[in-house]
Amino acid sequence: MLMITCTVTGNRELASLDAVRSIANHPDSIAVTVTCPACGQEHVHRTGRRLDEARRARAVEVAVRRAVELTSA
């Protein structure tokens, strides 16, 4: 079972392993194509340590920019 987020409805859905259509290994992540139980469309969900690190780094950059803007105002 996989917990996915439907990109159409925005709801978190529980999908069975039978719903997995393909898995692709990329240098920075793993892409899993899943048929959504809520809307029936196929969604691609990416996961992986490098992808998560890049997301965290971008979030930190945004937080620092906002903090600088608030302190300079």
Distance bins in CASP14 RR format, pairs under 12 A and 6 or more apart:
PFRMAT RR
TARGET T0000
AUTHOR 0000-0000-0000
RMODE 2
METHOD distances of the structure
MODEL  1
1 13 0 0 0 0 0 1 0 0 0 0 0
1 14 1 0 1 0 0 0 0 0 0 0 0
1 15 1 0 0 1 0 0 0 0 0 0 0
1 16 1 0 1 0 0 0 0 0 0 0 0
1 17 1 0 0 1 0 0 0 0 0 0 0
1 18 0 0 0 0 0 1 0 0 0 0 0
1 19 0 0 0 0 1 0 0 0 0 0 0
1 20 0 0 0 0 0 1 0 0 0 0 0
1 34 0 0 0 0 0 1 0 0 0 0 0
1 37 0 0 0 0 0 1 0 0 0 0 0
2 12 0 0 0 0 0 1 0 0 0 0 0
2 13 0 0 0 0 1 0 0 0 0 0 0
2 14 1 0 0 1 0 0 0 0 0 0 0
2 15 1 0 1 0 0 0 0 0 0 0 0
2 16 1 0 0 1 0 0 0 0 0 0 0
2 17 1 0 0 1 0 0 0 0 0 0 0
2 18 0 0 0 0 0 1 0 0 0 0 0
2 19 1 0 0 1 0 0 0 0 0 0 0
2 20 1 0 0 1 0 0 0 0 0 0 0
2 21 0 0 0 0 0 1 0 0 0 0 0
2 23 0 0 0 0 0 1 0 0 0 0 0
2 32 1 0 0 1 0 0 0 0 0 0 0
2 33 0 0 0 0 0 1 0 0 0 0 0
2 34 1 0 0 1 0 0 0 0 0 0 0
2 35 0 0 0 0 0 1 0 0 0 0 0
2 36 0 0 0 0 0 1 0 0 0 0 0
2 37 0 0 0 0 0 1 0 0 0 0 0
2 43 0 0 0 0 0 1 0 0 0 0 0
2 45 1 0 0 1 0 0 0 0 0 0 0
2 47 0 0 0 0 0 1 0 0 0 0 0
3 11 0 0 0 0 0 1 0 0 0 0 0
3 12 1 0 1 0 0 0 0 0 0 0 0
3 13 1 0 0 1 0 0 0 0 0 0 0
3 14 1 0 1 0 0 0 0 0 0 0 0
3 15 1 0 0 1 0 0 0 0 0 0 0
3 16 0 0 0 0 0 1 0 0 0 0 0
3 19 0 0 0 0 0 1 0 0 0 0 0
3 32 0 0 0 0 0 1 0 0 0 0 0
3 34 0 0 0 0 0 1 0 0 0 0 0
3 36 0 0 0 0 0 1 0 0 0 0 0
3 37 0 0 0 0 0 1 0 0 0 0 0
3 45 0 0 0 0 1 0 0 0 0 0 0
3 47 0 0 0 0 0 1 0 0 0 0 0
4 10 0 0 0 0 0 1 0 0 0 0 0
4 11 0 0 0 0 1 0 0 0 0 0 0
4 12 1 0 0 1 0 0 0 0 0 0 0
4 13 1 0 1 0 0 0 0 0 0 0 0
4 14 0 0 0 0 1 0 0 0 0 0 0
4 15 1 0 1 0 0 0 0 0 0 0 0
4 16 0 0 0 0 0 1 0 0 0 0 0
4 17 0 0 0 0 0 1 0 0 0 0 0
4 19 0 0 0 0 1 0 0 0 0 0 0
4 20 0 0 0 0 0 1 0 0 0 0 0
4 32 0 0 0 0 1 0 0 0 0 0 0
4 33 0 0 0 0 0 1 0 0 0 0 0
4 34 1 0 1 0 0 0 0 0 0 0 0
4 35 0 0 0 0 1 0 0 0 0 0 0
4 36 1 0 0 1 0 0 0 0 0 0 0
4 37 0 0 0 0 1 0 0 0 0 0 0
4 38 0 0 0 0 1 0 0 0 0 0 0
4 39 0 0 0 0 0 1 0 0 0 0 0
4 40 0 0 0 0 0 1 0 0 0 0 0
4 41 0 0 0 0 0 1 0 0 0 0 0
4 42 0 0 0 0 0 1 0 0 0 0 0
4 43 1 0 0 1 0 0 0 0 0 0 0
4 44 0 0 0 0 0 1 0 0 0 0 0
4 45 1 0 1 0 0 0 0 0 0 0 0
4 46 0 0 0 0 0 1 0 0 0 0 0
4 47 0 0 0 0 0 1 0 0 0 0 0
5 11 1 0 0 1 0 0 0 0 0 0 0
5 12 1 0 1 0 0 0 0 0 0 0 0
5 13 1 0 0 1 0 0 0 0 0 0 0
5 14 0 0 0 0 0 1 0 0 0 0 0
5 15 0 0 0 0 0 1 0 0 0 0 0
5 34 0 0 0 0 0 1 0 0 0 0 0
5 36 0 0 0 0 1 0 0 0 0 0 0
5 38 0 0 0 0 0 1 0 0 0 0 0
5 39 0 0 0 0 0 1 0 0 0 0 0
5 43 0 0 0 0 1 0 0 0 0 0 0
5 44 0 0 0 0 0 1 0 0 0 0 0
5 45 1 0 0 1 0 0 0 0 0 0 0
5 46 0 0 0 0 0 1 0 0 0 0 0
5 47 0 0 0 0 0 1 0 0 0 0 0
6 12 1 0 0 1 0 0 0 0 0 0 0
6 13 1 0 1 0 0 0 0 0 0 0 0
6 14 0 0 0 0 0 1 0 0 0 0 0
6 15 0 0 0 0 1 0 0 0 0 0 0
6 19 0 0 0 0 0 1 0 0 0 0 0
6 34 0 0 0 0 1 0 0 0 0 0 0
6 35 0 0 0 0 0 1 0 0 0 0 0
6 36 1 0 1 0 0 0 0 0 0 0 0
6 37 0 0 0 0 1 0 0 0 0 0 0
6 38 1 0 1 0 0 0 0 0 0 0 0
6 39 1 0 1 0 0 0 0 0 0 0 0
6 40 0 0 0 0 1 0 0 0 0 0 0
6 41 0 0 0 0 1 0 0 0 0 0 0
6 42 0 0 0 0 0 1 0 0 0 0 0
6 43 1 0 0 1 0 0 0 0 0 0 0
6 45 0 0 0 0 0 1 0 0 0 0 0
7 13 0 0 0 0 0 1 0 0 0 0 0
7 34 0 0 0 0 0 1 0 0 0 0 0
7 36 0 0 0 0 1 0 0 0 0 0 0
7 38 0 0 0 0 0 1 0 0 0 0 0
7 39 0 0 0 0 1 0 0 0 0 0 0
7 40 0 0 0 0 0 1 0 0 0 0 0
7 41 0 0 0 0 1 0 0 0 0 0 0
7 42 0 0 0 0 0 1 0 0 0 0 0
7 43 1 0 1 0 0 0 0 0 0 0 0
7 44 0 0 0 0 1 0 0 0 0 0 0
7 45 0 0 0 0 1 0 0 0 0 0 0
8 36 1 0 0 1 0 0 0 0 0 0 0
8 37 0 0 0 0 0 1 0 0 0 0 0
8 38 1 0 0 1 0 0 0 0 0 0 0
8 39 1 0 1 0 0 0 0 0 0 0 0
8 40 0 0 0 0 1 0 0 0 0 0 0
8 41 1 0 0 1 0 0 0 0 0 0 0
8 42 0 0 0 0 0 1 0 0 0 0 0
8 43 0 0 0 0 1 0 0 0 0 0 0
9 36 0 0 0 0 1 0 0 0 0 0 0
9 37 0 0 0 0 0 1 0 0 0 0 0
9 38 1 0 1 0 0 0 0 0 0 0 0
9 39 1 0 0 1 0 0 0 0 0 0 0
9 40 0 0 0 0 0 1 0 0 0 0 0
9 41 0 0 0 0 0 1 0 0 0 0 0
9 43 0 0 0 0 0 1 0 0 0 0 0
10 36 0 0 0 0 0 1 0 0 0 0 0
10 38 0 0 0 0 1 0 0 0 0 0 0
10 39 0 0 0 0 1 0 0 0 0 0 0
10 43 0 0 0 0 0 1 0 0 0 0 0
11 36 0 0 0 0 1 0 0 0 0 0 0
11 37 0 0 0 0 0 1 0 0 0 0 0
11 38 1 0 0 1 0 0 0 0 0 0 0
11 39 0 0 0 0 1 0 0 0 0 0 0
11 43 0 0 0 0 0 1 0 0 0 0 0
12 36 0 0 0 0 0 1 0 0 0 0 0
12 37 0 0 0 0 0 1 0 0 0 0 0
12 38 0 0 0 0 1 0 0 0 0 0 0
12 45 0 0 0 0 0 1 0 0 0 0 0
13 19 0 0 0 0 1 0 0 0 0 0 0
13 34 0 0 0 0 1 0 0 0 0 0 0
13 35 0 0 0 0 0 1 0 0 0 0 0
13 36 1 0 0 1 0 0 0 0 0 0 0
13 37 1 0 1 0 0 0 0 0 0 0 0
13 38 1 0 1 0 0 0 0 0 0 0 0
13 39 0 0 0 0 1 0 0 0 0 0 0
13 40 0 0 0 0 0 1 0 0 0 0 0
13 41 0 0 0 0 0 1 0 0 0 0 0
13 43 0 0 0 0 1 0 0 0 0 0 0
13 45 0 0 0 0 0 1 0 0 0 0 0
14 34 0 0 0 0 0 1 0 0 0 0 0
14 36 0 0 0 0 0 1 0 0 0 0 0
14 37 1 0 0 1 0 0 0 0 0 0 0
14 38 0 0 0 0 1 0 0 0 0 0 0
15 21 0 0 0 0 0 1 0 0 0 0 0
15 32 0 0 0 0 1 0 0 0 0 0 0
15 33 0 0 0 0 0 1 0 0 0 0 0
15 34 1 0 1 0 0 0 0 0 0 0 0
15 35 1 0 0 1 0 0 0 0 0 0 0
15 36 1 0 0 1 0 0 0 0 0 0 0
15 37 1 0 1 0 0 0 0 0 0 0 0
15 38 0 0 0 0 1 0 0 0 0 0 0
15 39 0 0 0 0 0 1 0 0 0 0 0
15 40 0 0 0 0 0 1 0 0 0 0 0
15 41 0 0 0 0 0 1 0 0 0 0 0
15 42 0 0 0 0 0 1 0 0 0 0 0
15 43 0 0 0 0 1 0 0 0 0 0 0
15 45 0 0 0 0 1 0 0 0 0 0 0
16 34 0 0 0 0 1 0 0 0 0 0 0
16 35 0 0 0 0 1 0 0 0 0 0 0
16 36 0 0 0 0 0 1 0 0 0 0 0
16 37 1 0 0 1 0 0 0 0 0 0 0
17 23 0 0 0 0 0 1 0 0 0 0 0
17 32 0 0 0 0 0 1 0 0 0 0 0
17 34 0 0 0 0 1 0 0 0 0 0 0
17 35 0 0 0 0 0 1 0 0 0 0 0
18 34 0 0 0 0 0 1 0 0 0 0 0
18 35 0 0 0 0 1 0 0 0 0 0 0
18 37 0 0 0 0 0 1 0 0 0 0 0
19 32 0 0 0 0 1 0 0 0 0 0 0
19 33 0 0 0 0 1 0 0 0 0 0 0
19 34 1 0 1 0 0 0 0 0 0 0 0
19 35 1 0 1 0 0 0 0 0 0 0 0
19 36 1 0 0 1 0 0 0 0 0 0 0
19 37 1 0 0 1 0 0 0 0 0 0 0
19 38 0 0 0 0 0 1 0 0 0 0 0
19 40 0 0 0 0 1 0 0 0 0 0 0
19 41 0 0 0 0 0 1 0 0 0 0 0
19 42 0 0 0 0 1 0 0 0 0 0 0
19 43 0 0 0 0 1 0 0 0 0 0 0
19 45 0 0 0 0 0 1 0 0 0 0 0
20 30 0 0 0 0 0 1 0 0 0 0 0
20 31 0 0 0 0 0 1 0 0 0 0 0
20 32 1 0 0 1 0 0 0 0 0 0 0
20 33 1 0 0 1 0 0 0 0 0 0 0
20 34 1 0 1 0 0 0 0 0 0 0 0
20 35 0 0 0 0 1 0 0 0 0 0 0
20 36 0 0 0 0 0 1 0 0 0 0 0
20 42 0 0 0 0 0 1 0 0 0 0 0
20 43 0 0 0 0 0 1 0 0 0 0 0
20 44 0 0 0 0 0 1 0 0 0 0 0
20 45 0 0 0 0 1 0 0 0 0 0 0
21 31 0 0 0 0 0 1 0 0 0 0 0
21 32 0 0 0 0 1 0 0 0 0 0 0
21 33 1 0 1 0 0 0 0 0 0 0 0
21 34 1 0 0 1 0 0 0 0 0 0 0
21 35 1 0 0 1 0 0 0 0 0 0 0
21 36 0 0 0 0 0 1 0 0 0 0 0
21 40 0 0 0 0 0 1 0 0 0 0 0
21 41 0 0 0 0 0 1 0 0 0 0 0
21 42 1 0 1 0 0 0 0 0 0 0 0
21 43 0 0 0 0 1 0 0 0 0 0 0
21 44 0 0 0 0 1 0 0 0 0 0 0
21 45 0 0 0 0 0 1 0 0 0 0 0
22 30 0 0 0 0 0 1 0 0 0 0 0
22 31 0 0 0 0 1 0 0 0 0 0 0
22 32 1 0 0 1 0 0 0 0 0 0 0
22 33 1 0 1 0 0 0 0 0 0 0 0
22 34 0 0 0 0 1 0 0 0 0 0 0
22 35 0 0 0 0 0 1 0 0 0 0 0
22 42 0 0 0 0 1 0 0 0 0 0 0
22 43 0 0 0 0 0 1 0 0 0 0 0
22 44 0 0 0 0 1 0 0 0 0 0 0
22 45 0 0 0 0 0 1 0 0 0 0 0
23 29 0 0 0 0 0 1 0 0 0 0 0
23 30 1 0 0 1 0 0 0 0 0 0 0
23 31 1 0 0 1 0 0 0 0 0 0 0
23 32 1 0 1 0 0 0 0 0 0 0 0
23 33 1 0 0 1 0 0 0 0 0 0 0
23 34 0 0 0 0 1 0 0 0 0 0 0
23 44 0 0 0 0 0 1 0 0 0 0 0
23 45 0 0 0 0 0 1 0 0 0 0 0
23 46 0 0 0 0 0 1 0 0 0 0 0
23 47 0 0 0 0 0 1 0 0 0 0 0
24 30 1 0 0 1 0 0 0 0 0 0 0
24 31 1 0 1 0 0 0 0 0 0 0 0
24 32 0 0 0 0 1 0 0 0 0 0 0
24 33 1 0 0 1 0 0 0 0 0 0 0
24 44 0 0 0 0 1 0 0 0 0 0 0
24 45 0 0 0 0 0 1 0 0 0 0 0
24 46 0 0 0 0 1 0 0 0 0 0 0
24 47 0 0 0 0 0 1 0 0 0 0 0
25 31 0 0 0 0 1 0 0 0 0 0 0
25 32 0 0 0 0 0 1 0 0 0 0 0
25 46 0 0 0 0 0 1 0 0 0 0 0
25 47 0 0 0 0 0 1 0 0 0 0 0
25 48 0 0 0 0 0 1 0 0 0 0 0
26 32 0 0 0 0 0 1 0 0 0 0 0
26 44 0 0 0 0 0 1 0 0 0 0 0
26 46 1 0 0 1 0 0 0 0 0 0 0
26 47 0 0 0 0 0 1 0 0 0 0 0
26 48 0 0 0 0 1 0 0 0 0 0 0
26 50 0 0 0 0 1 0 0 0 0 0 0
26 51 0 0 0 0 1 0 0 0 0 0 0
27 46 0 0 0 0 0 1 0 0 0 0 0
27 48 0 0 0 0 0 1 0 0 0 0 0
27 49 0 0 0 0 0 1 0 0 0 0 0
27 50 1 0 0 1 0 0 0 0 0 0 0
27 51 0 0 0 0 0 1 0 0 0 0 0
27 54 0 0 0 0 0 1 0 0 0 0 0
28 46 0 0 0 0 1 0 0 0 0 0 0
28 47 0 0 0 0 0 1 0 0 0 0 0
28 48 1 0 0 1 0 0 0 0 0 0 0
28 49 0 0 0 0 1 0 0 0 0 0 0
28 50 1 0 1 0 0 0 0 0 0 0 0
28 51 1 0 1 0 0 0 0 0 0 0 0
28 52 0 0 0 0 1 0 0 0 0 0 0
28 53 0 0 0 0 1 0 0 0 0 0 0
28 54 1 0 0 1 0 0 0 0 0 0 0
28 55 0 0 0 0 0 1 0 0 0 0 0
29 44 0 0 0 0 0 1 0 0 0 0 0
29 45 0 0 0 0 1 0 0 0 0 0 0
29 46 1 0 1 0 0 0 0 0 0 0 0
29 47 1 0 0 1 0 0 0 0 0 0 0
29 48 1 0 1 0 0 0 0 0 0 0 0
29 49 0 0 0 0 1 0 0 0 0 0 0
29 50 1 0 0 1 0 0 0 0 0 0 0
29 51 1 1 0 0 0 0 0 0 0 0 0
29 52 0 0 0 0 1 0 0 0 0 0 0
29 53 0 0 0 0 0 1 0 0 0 0 0
29 54 0 0 0 0 1 0 0 0 0 0 0
29 55 0 0 0 0 0 1 0 0 0 0 0
30 44 0 0 0 0 0 1 0 0 0 0 0
30 45 0 0 0 0 1 0 0 0 0 0 0
30 46 1 0 0 1 0 0 0 0 0 0 0
30 47 1 0 1 0 0 0 0 0 0 0 0
30 48 1 0 1 0 0 0 0 0 0 0 0
30 49 0 0 0 0 1 0 0 0 0 0 0
30 50 0 0 0 0 0 1 0 0 0 0 0
30 51 0 0 0 0 1 0 0 0 0 0 0
30 52 0 0 0 0 0 1 0 0 0 0 0
31 42 0 0 0 0 0 1 0 0 0 0 0
31 43 0 0 0 0 0 1 0 0 0 0 0
31 44 1 0 1 0 0 0 0 0 0 0 0
31 45 1 0 0 1 0 0 0 0 0 0 0
31 46 1 0 1 0 0 0 0 0 0 0 0
31 47 0 0 0 0 1 0 0 0 0 0 0
31 48 0 0 0 0 1 0 0 0 0 0 0
31 51 0 0 0 0 1 0 0 0 0 0 0
32 42 0 0 0 0 0 1 0 0 0 0 0
32 43 0 0 0 0 1 0 0 0 0 0 0
32 44 1 0 0 1 0 0 0 0 0 0 0
32 45 1 0 1 0 0 0 0 0 0 0 0
32 46 1 0 0 1 0 0 0 0 0 0 0
32 47 1 0 0 1 0 0 0 0 0 0 0
32 48 0 0 0 0 0 1 0 0 0 0 0
33 41 0 0 0 0 0 1 0 0 0 0 0
33 42 1 0 1 0 0 0 0 0 0 0 0
33 43 1 0 0 1 0 0 0 0 0 0 0
33 44 1 0 1 0 0 0 0 0 0 0 0
33 45 0 0 0 0 1 0 0 0 0 0 0
33 46 0 0 0 0 0 1 0 0 0 0 0
34 40 0 0 0 0 1 0 0 0 0 0 0
34 41 0 0 0 0 1 0 0 0 0 0 0
34 42 1 0 0 1 0 0 0 0 0 0 0
34 43 1 0 1 0 0 0 0 0 0 0 0
34 44 1 0 0 1 0 0 0 0 0 0 0
34 45 1 0 0 1 0 0 0 0 0 0 0
34 46 0 0 0 0 0 1 0 0 0 0 0
34 47 0 0 0 0 0 1 0 0 0 0 0
35 41 1 0 0 1 0 0 0 0 0 0 0
35 42 1 0 1 0 0 0 0 0 0 0 0
35 43 0 0 0 0 1 0 0 0 0 0 0
35 44 0 0 0 0 0 1 0 0 0 0 0
35 45 0 0 0 0 0 1 0 0 0 0 0
36 42 1 0 0 1 0 0 0 0 0 0 0
36 43 1 0 1 0 0 0 0 0 0 0 0
36 44 0 0 0 0 0 1 0 0 0 0 0
36 45 0 0 0 0 0 1 0 0 0 0 0
37 43 0 0 0 0 0 1 0 0 0 0 0
45 51 0 0 0 0 0 1 0 0 0 0 0
46 52 0 0 0 0 1 0 0 0 0 0 0
46 54 0 0 0 0 0 1 0 0 0 0 0
46 55 0 0 0 0 0 1 0 0 0 0 0
47 55 0 0 0 0 0 1 0 0 0 0 0
48 54 0 0 0 0 1 0 0 0 0 0 0
48 55 0 0 0 0 1 0 0 0 0 0 0
48 56 0 0 0 0 0 1 0 0 0 0 0
49 55 0 0 0 0 0 1 0 0 0 0 0
49 56 0 0 0 0 0 1 0 0 0 0 0
50 56 0 0 0 0 0 1 0 0 0 0 0
50 57 0 0 0 0 0 1 0 0 0 0 0
51 57 0 0 0 0 0 1 0 0 0 0 0
51 58 0 0 0 0 0 1 0 0 0 0 0
52 58 0 0 0 0 0 1 0 0 0 0 0
52 59 0 0 0 0 0 1 0 0 0 0 0
53 59 0 0 0 0 0 1 0 0 0 0 0
53 60 0 0 0 0 0 1 0 0 0 0 0
54 60 0 0 0 0 0 1 0 0 0 0 0
54 61 0 0 0 0 0 1 0 0 0 0 0
55 61 0 0 0 0 0 1 0 0 0 0 0
55 62 0 0 0 0 0 1 0 0 0 0 0
56 62 0 0 0 0 0 1 0 0 0 0 0
56 63 0 0 0 0 0 1 0 0 0 0 0
57 63 0 0 0 0 0 1 0 0 0 0 0
57 64 0 0 0 0 0 1 0 0 0 0 0
58 64 0 0 0 0 0 1 0 0 0 0 0
58 65 0 0 0 0 0 1 0 0 0 0 0
59 65 0 0 0 0 0 1 0 0 0 0 0
59 66 0 0 0 0 0 1 0 0 0 0 0
60 66 0 0 0 0 0 1 0 0 0 0 0
60 67 0 0 0 0 0 1 0 0 0 0 0
61 67 0 0 0 0 0 1 0 0 0 0 0
61 68 0 0 0 0 0 1 0 0 0 0 0
62 68 0 0 0 0 0 1 0 0 0 0 0
62 69 0 0 0 0 0 1 0 0 0 0 0
63 69 0 0 0 0 0 1 0 0 0 0 0
63 70 0 0 0 0 0 1 0 0 0 0 0
64 70 0 0 0 0 0 1 0 0 0 0 0
64 71 0 0 0 0 0 1 0 0 0 0 0
65 71 0 0 0 0 0 1 0 0 0 0 0
65 72 0 0 0 0 0 1 0 0 0 0 0
66 72 0 0 0 0 0 1 0 0 0 0 0
66 73 0 0 0 0 0 1 0 0 0 0 0
67 73 0 0 0 0 0 1 0 0 0 0 0
END
